[in-house]
Amino acid sequence: MQLSKRTIGVAVGVAAVIALIGTGVAVASNDDDATDRSIEGSALQKATDAALAETGQGEVTGTEVNDEESYYEVEVTLDDGSQVDVQLDRAFHVVSSDADHEDDN
């Protein structure tokens, strides 16, 4: 059975689209932020209060539940522009507090 040039062209086009979709899914699955869950509701207010009490200043610019280091993570941007990650347990007690050094990569 011989296939026409049009049939072959359509098949190649479909294969290319499938390959591009597969690549997009692979990239998305390697993105840590894709699975991050922000703190919500009353827990957000408690986590914010605890983090700002720890840093003494700043603005909460990010939160995460079930962080790899603690139950809650609160990112605080200080008045000088630097960032501090405040790690909290389930009871909103500070576990640790570290300057956030994001890689440029």
N, C-alpha and C positions, 0 to 999 in steps of 0.2 A: 504494500500500500504506500503510495506516494502522497506526501503532504504538500500543500501549496505553500508558496512563499508567504502568503498572507497568514496562514495558519501557524507557520513557524514563527513569524514576526509577533503574532499575538501571544504565542506561548512564551517567547523570550521576554516580552514586555511584562507578562503576568509574573514570571519568575523573578524579574528585577524588582517589581513592586513588593513581592513577598520577601525578598532578601532585605530590602530597605526597611520594611516593617519589623522584621526580625532584629535588625541592627538597632532600631529605635527602642525596642523592648529590652534588649540586652543593656543598652546604655542606661535606660530608666531604672532597671533593676539594680544597677551598681551605684545609684545615687542615694546616699544615706538620707538625704532630706525627703525622699519619696515616702519613707515609712515613718517619719517623725510625726508625733501627735502632740499638739500644743495643750498646755494646761487650760482648763475652762472652768467657768462657773465660780463658785465660792472658793474653790481651791486656788484659782488664779489670784484672787485678792490676798489670800493667806501667803501664798508663795511670794508674791510681790512685796508684801510687808516684811517678810523674813529676809528677803534678798536685800532690800533697801536698808534695813536695819543693820545688816552685815557690812554693806559698802559705805553707808553713811551719806550717800549722794547718788545722783545719776537717774537714769530712766531705763525701765525694763524694755529691751528691744527684741527679746526672743525667749520662748519657754519650750520645754519638752518634758513629756511624761515618759517614764521608763528609760531614762538615759542610761548609757552603758556604765556610768560611774555612780549613779544614785537613782532614787525614785523620781525626783524632780530636778530639773536643771533650769536655772533662770539666768539669762544673759543680761547684764546691766552695762549700759554705756555710760561711762563717767563723764563729768563735765569737761575733762580735757580730751575727750574722744576715745580714750582707751576703753577696753572691755574687760569685764570680770565675769567668769562663770561661777555662779553660786550653786553648789550641790546641796540638795535638801532630802531628808528622809520622808517617809509617809506622814510623819507628825509635824512636818515643816521645820525641823531642827536642822541647823547648818551642819553638813557633813564635811565640806571643804569649800574653799574659795580660792580660785586661781585666776591670774591674768590670762586672758584668752589670746593665744598666739596662733592665729590661722595661718596655714601654709599658703604661699602665693600660688601654688600649683593647683 
